[in-house]
Amino acid sequence: MDREFLIDLFSGFGPVTIRKMFSGHGISADGINFALSLRAGLFFRADEVTIPDFEAEGSKPFQYSTRAKTVLVNSYWELPARLFDDSEEFAQWARAALAAAQRAKVKKRPKKATVNKATVKKAAAKKVASKSSKPAKTPTKSPRYEGA
């Protein structure tokens, strides 16, 4: 599917961003990816709420093959072909896919804070500098015992 076809297809849904991705396009709205257009077809984001609708239509999840195995991506399901001719129902499915993507975004754990090496070096340098600015302790002399 080319870019112009996708723009026309999603016109009833609302504004989308279409970016080149893999062997096709990634489609997002409000900064959230919710659809993939690949050589194999158009795939919408799905979750436990929407997967039963895809199953009822006889759709299958996205899959691809590597040298070693076939990978099943259960979070994207193929859009039923009949929806390409029904712009109103297509828009409903697209909204459901966007909602599934939004729910998935909420479920994700927050990313760990990345450690900037320069910040770590500065903190270590400050620590060393603060230790060297303290007055040096004079060593206490221990009494010498000489043999009796």
C-alpha positions in Angstrom: 0.0 0.0 0.0 1.4 3.3 -0.9 1.3 6.5 1.2 -1.5 8.2 -0.9 -3.8 5.1 -0.5 -3.2 5.1 3.2 -4.0 8.8 3.5 -7.3 8.3 1.7 -8.1 5.2 3.7 -7.7 6.9 7.0 -9.4 10.1 6.0 -12.7 9.1 7.8 -10.7 8.4 11.0 -8.9 11.7 11.2 -5.3 13.0 10.9 -2.6 10.4 11.0 1.2 10.4 10.7 2.5 7.9 8.2 6.2 7.0 8.4 8.4 4.6 6.5 9.0 1.5 8.6 10.4 -1.9 7.8 9.0 -2.9 4.4 6.0 -0.6 4.7 4.7 2.2 6.9 3.9 2.8 10.5 0.7 4.7 11.2 0.2 6.8 14.3 -2.2 9.4 15.8 -1.4 11.7 18.7 2.1 10.3 18.7 1.0 6.7 19.3 1.6 3.9 16.7 -1.5 1.9 16.2 -1.2 0.4 12.7 1.3 -1.1 10.4 1.0 -1.3 6.6 3.4 -4.0 5.3 3.7 -6.1 2.2 1.5 -8.7 3.9 -1.3 -6.3 4.6 -2.7 -3.7 7.1 -2.4 -4.6 10.7 -4.1 -2.8 13.6 -2.9 -2.8 17.3 -5.0 -5.3 19.3 -5.3 -6.4 23.0 -7.5 -8.6 25.1 -10.4 -6.2 24.5 -10.2 -6.2 20.7 -8.7 -9.5 19.8 -12.1 -11.3 20.0 -13.3 -9.0 17.2 -10.4 -9.9 14.9 -10.9 -13.6 15.7 -14.6 -13.4 14.9 -13.6 -12.0 11.5 -11.2 -14.8 10.9 -8.1 -12.5 11.0 -4.7 -13.7 12.2 -2.0 -11.9 14.1 1.0 -10.5 12.3 3.9 -12.9 11.9 7.3 -12.9 10.2 10.0 -15.5 9.6 13.6 -15.4 10.7 16.2 -17.9 9.6 15.5 -19.9 12.8 11.8 -19.6 13.4 8.5 -17.9 12.7 7.7 -15.1 15.1 4.0 -14.4 16.0 3.3 -10.8 17.0 0.0 -11.0 18.9 -0.3 -7.2 19.5 -1.0 -6.5 15.7 -3.7 -8.3 13.8 -4.6 -8.2 10.1 -7.5 -6.0 9.3 -10.5 -7.8 7.7 -10.5 -7.1 4.0 -14.2 -6.1 4.0 -13.3 -3.0 6.0 -11.4 -1.5 3.0 -14.8 -0.8 1.4 -16.6 0.6 4.5 -15.0 3.8 5.6 -17.3 4.3 8.6 -16.6 0.9 10.0 -13.0 1.2 9.1 -12.8 4.4 11.2 -14.4 2.5 14.2 -11.8 -0.3 14.0 -9.0 2.3 13.7 -10.3 4.1 16.8 -10.4 0.8 18.7 -6.8 0.1 17.6 -5.7 3.5 18.8 -7.4 2.8 22.1 -5.6 -0.6 22.4 -2.3 1.2 21.7 -3.1 3.8 24.4 -3.9 1.0 26.9 -0.7 -0.7 26.1 1.2 2.5 26.6 -0.3 2.9 30.1 0.6 -0.7 31.0 4.3 -0.3 30.2 6.6 0.3 33.1 8.5 3.6 33.2 11.9 3.4 31.6 14.9 3.3 33.9 16.8 6.6 34.1 19.8 6.4 31.9 23.1 7.2 33.6 25.1 9.9 31.9 28.8 9.0 32.2 29.8 12.7 32.3 27.5 13.3 35.3 29.0 10.4 37.1 32.5 11.7 36.5 31.5 15.2 37.7 30.0 13.7 40.9 33.1 11.7 41.6 35.3 14.7 41.0 33.2 16.8 43.4 33.5 14.0 46.0 37.3 13.9 45.7 37.5 17.7 45.7 35.4 18.0 48.9 37.6 15.4 50.7 40.8 17.3 49.7 39.5 20.6 50.9 39.0 19.3 54.5 42.0 20.0 56.8 44.3 17.0 56.9 44.4 15.2 60.2 47.7 15.1 61.9 48.7 11.5 62.6 48.7 10.7 66.2 51.9 9.3 67.4 51.7 6.0 69.2 54.2 5.6 72.1 57.3 3.8 71.1 58.2 0.9 73.2 61.7 0.1 73.3 62.9 -3.2 74.6 63.7 -3.4 78.3 
